[in-house]
C-alpha cells in the first residue's frame, strides 16, 4: 500500500525504521568502539526524529527537503557527540541540536541582515548554551552564559534579540484552553497616555493584594525580565511552581482590577 507514502529528499518516510533504547545503546557502543557502519544505522533509525522537529518550522516558507537535510546535519552532529555515560535519552540530547542547526540555517538565509559582530556573539552564546546544557543537564541562565564568555549580559541579550526571526502579529504565544493570547496583545501602545497613570495606580493596588512571594515572582518576571527558570533558581522552587504561582497572581490581579 502506498497510501501513507510521503517522500522527502527521496526518502519514503512511511518505511523509516524505529530503534528501541536497547538497540540504540548497542549501536552507540559499537560506534564508539570504531564500528563505522553503526553510524549509518543510527542515522537511518533516527530520521523520524528529524521529521518531528521540522514540523515546527512548516510555516516559514522553506522547502521541506532543505529543512530535512539541515536537520540531518544536526542529527549527525548529535550522534557524533553523544556520550553514553550521561544518564539522558538520545532524543533529549539530539532535539536541541537539530533545532539549533535549523535555526542557524534560517538565520543565515534571513533577508533581514544583522551585523557580523552581533551574529558572532549570538552564535557563540548559543554554542555556550548547548555546551552548558549538556554539561549541567539543564538550560543555563543568560548570566551563566555571560560569565563563561566574559561578555556583559546586556551584550548577549542584544545579540540574541538581533538574530531572532520576525513573527506574525497574529501568532499565538499562549493558550490555556480558552482564548489564545497573540503577539499583538503583548505590544505596548503609547497613544493613550491620559489613562496610563490610572492603570498604574490600579496595578499597584492589585499588587498589594498578593502575597509577598507572589509579588516577588511578578517583580522578577515582569520588572527585572527574568525567566521562570531563573526565578525558580533564586527562590528555591521548581519552574512548574513558579508558572502556577505566576498564573494565580495574575488572575487575582485581573479580578481585583475589574471589580
N, C-alpha and C positions, 0 to 999 in steps of 0.2 A: 504494500500500500504506500502511496506517495502523498496521501492527503495532508500529512503534517510535515512534509519536507520543506525546509527553508534553507537556502544556500547562502552563505556569507563567505566571500573570498574562496569560493569553490568548495567549501566545507558543508556537508549535509548535516545540519545541526540536530536533526532527529536521530542520527546514528552516533552521536558523540558518547564515548564511554564514561562511566562514573566509577571512581575508585573509592574503596572503603578506607577507613582510617588505618586499618592493618596493612592494606596494600600500599598506602601512602608511606607509612613508616619503613616498610621493607624496601621500597623503591628509593627513598632518600638515603637509607643505609647503603644500598648498592651504589648510588650516585656518589656519595661521599667517600666510597671506597675505590672510586675510579672507573666505575662501570658507566660509560658514556651513554649507552643505549637506554639506561634508566631515565635519563633526562627527557628524551623524546616521549617516552611513555607517560611521564609526569605532565608534560605539556599537553599532550592529547587528552589526558584524563582530567584536566582542569580547564578545558576550553569553555565548559558550561559556566564556570565562574566568571570568565571574561564576558560572556553573553549577558549574564545577570547584571554586571557592572555597567555595560554600555547602554543598557535601557534607561539609566538615569540621565543620559545625555541625548535622548532621542529628539528633544525639542530645540537642538542647537543648529539644525540645518546642515549638519555634516553628513557625509556619506557613511553609512553603517560599516561598509567594508574598511574604510580608513580608520574608523574608531576601533574596529575589531583588531586590525593589525597593530595599532598603537597599544591597545590593551594587552595583546600577546607579548609585546616587548616588556611591559610591566610584569606580566606573569613570569616570563623567563628570568627577569632580574630577581623576582621573589624566590623562584626555585633555586637560583644560584647562591642566594644569600641566606636561605632559611637554615636555622640552627635547631637540630632535633633536641638539643639539650634544654631549650627553652620550653617550658610547660604551656604551650599555646598551640591551638589548631592552625594548620597551614592557611586555611581560608581567612582566619582572623588576621594573620600576618600579610597575606597576599593582597587582599582587597584594597587597603590604603595605598599600596604600591601601584596597583593597576589604575586606581582613581588618580593618583598623582601623575602618572605618565600621561593619561588622557588630558588632564587639566593643563599640563605643560604644553602639550600639543595644541590645545585650543588657545592658550595664551600666545604662543608663538605665531599662530595664524589669525590672531585678533586684529581687525583693521584699525583699532584704536591703539596708537603707538605709545609706548612707555619708554622713558629714557633707559639706556643700557645700565647705568649705575643702580637705578631703582630695581630693575629686573634682577641684577646680580645679587643685591641684598635680599630680595624676596626669595629667590631660588635657594640661596644659601640658608635662609631661615627655614624654608620648607624641608630642606635636606636635614638640617639640625633637628627639626621637629620629628622627622621619621626616625632619625638616629636615637633620640631620647625616648621616643615611644617604644622602640624595640628594646632599648636598654632597661627602661623602668616599667614596661608593660602598662603604660598609661599615657594619656595625652599631656604633654608638658604645657606649662603656662607661658605666656609671652615673656614674662620676667625671667623665667628659667632659660629660655632661648636667648634672650638678650645677654644674660650673664655669661653663657657659654661662648657666644660670638663676640663678646666685649664691644657691643654696639648699643647705644641708647635705645631703650624700649620704644620711645616715640618714633625713631627712625624705622624700626622694624614694622610697627603698625602702619606707618605711612606707606612703606614699600609694598606691604601685603595688600593694602587698600587699593594701591595704584594698579595692581595686576588683576583685580577682581573682574570677572566678566559682567557686562551690563545685563540687567534683568528687566523683565517686563513689569510695568507698573501694576499689572493685574495678576502677578504671580503670587499664589498663596504662600504665606510664610508660617502659618499656624492654623491648626484645625483640631478641635477637641470634640467633634461630633455635632457641633452647632454650626453657626455661620462662620465661614473661614475669615481670617484676617489677611488682607492683601498688603503688598509693599506700599501702595499709595496711602493706606491707612496709617502708616508709620512716618509719613513725611511731614515735617514741620511747616506750618503756614504762618507767616508773619503779617498777614494782611489785617487780621483782626486784633490790632494792638490794644484797642479800647477794652477788650474783655480779658486780656492776659492777666491783669492784676487780680481780677475776681477769681479766675481759675486757680491762681497761685494760692490765694487765701483758702479756697475750698480744699485744695490738695494738702496744705499744711494742717488744716483742721482734721482731715481724714487720716493723715499720718499719725496724729496724736491718739487716734482710737486703736492703733495697733499695739501689739506687744513690743518690748524692746528688741527681741530677736527679729521680728518681722520688719521693724523699722530699719535695723542694721542691714538686713538682707536687701531690702529695696534700695537703701542708700548706696550700698556697694554695687548693686546691679545697674542702677539707672543714673547715679550721680558720678560714681567712680568708673563705670564702664567695665566692670569685671565680669568674667564668665561665671556660669553656675558652678563649674568645676573649681575655679579659683575661690569663690565664696565658700564652697564646701570645705576646701582645704583649710581656709583661715578660721572658719567657725568650728570645724571638727565634726561635721556630719556628712552624710552621703549626698551626692549630686541629686539623687531622686528626692531626698528630703527637702533640699533647697528648692527644687522645682515645685514641690507640693506646697511648701510654705509661701513661696512667691505667688502662686496662683490664688491661694486662700486670702493673702493680704490684699492683692489687687481687687479681688471680688468684694471684700469687705469695704475697701475704699470707694469703689464704684457705688456700692449700695448706700454708703453714707452721703456721697456727693449728690446722688439722685433723689435722696429722701427729702 
